[in-house]
């Protein structure tokens, strides 16, 4: 995983937006699941204070085309989270 952005929480911890690869049967642009699993680029965010992991639908990472959505969600979490940094 590679950190592409960090946001400060109210409690002083950080929320990290990270890229990763993951396996899915969902094909971007399709309304249906594909038969074959494929590896795609994705994005998740992790709060280093409260431990929350931000994902898209059904716990899957956001897909690369959803980066703006993931960024907004990470920033919104950071703006509300009061957890202190973990040791």
ZIKA-V862434 format. One line per field, one symbol per residue. ss: DSSP state (a for helix, b for strand, c for the rest). phi: phi as a letter, one per 40 degrees, with the letter a starting at -180 (. if undefined). burial: 1 if it has 24 or more other ideal C-beta (glycine too) atoms within 12 Angstrom, else 0. A space follows every 50 residues. Layout:
ss: ???
phi: ???
burial: ???
//
This chain:
ss: cbbbbbbbcccccbbbbbbbbbbbbbccccccbbbbbbbbbbbbbbbccc ccbbccaaaccbbaaaaaaaaaaaaaaaaaccccccc
phi: .bcbabbccccgcbbbcbcabacabcbdgbcbcccccbcbcaabbbcccc gcbcbccfgcdccdcbdccccccccccdcbcbccccc
burial: 00001010100011111111010101000000000000011111111111 0011110001111001101110111011001000000
//
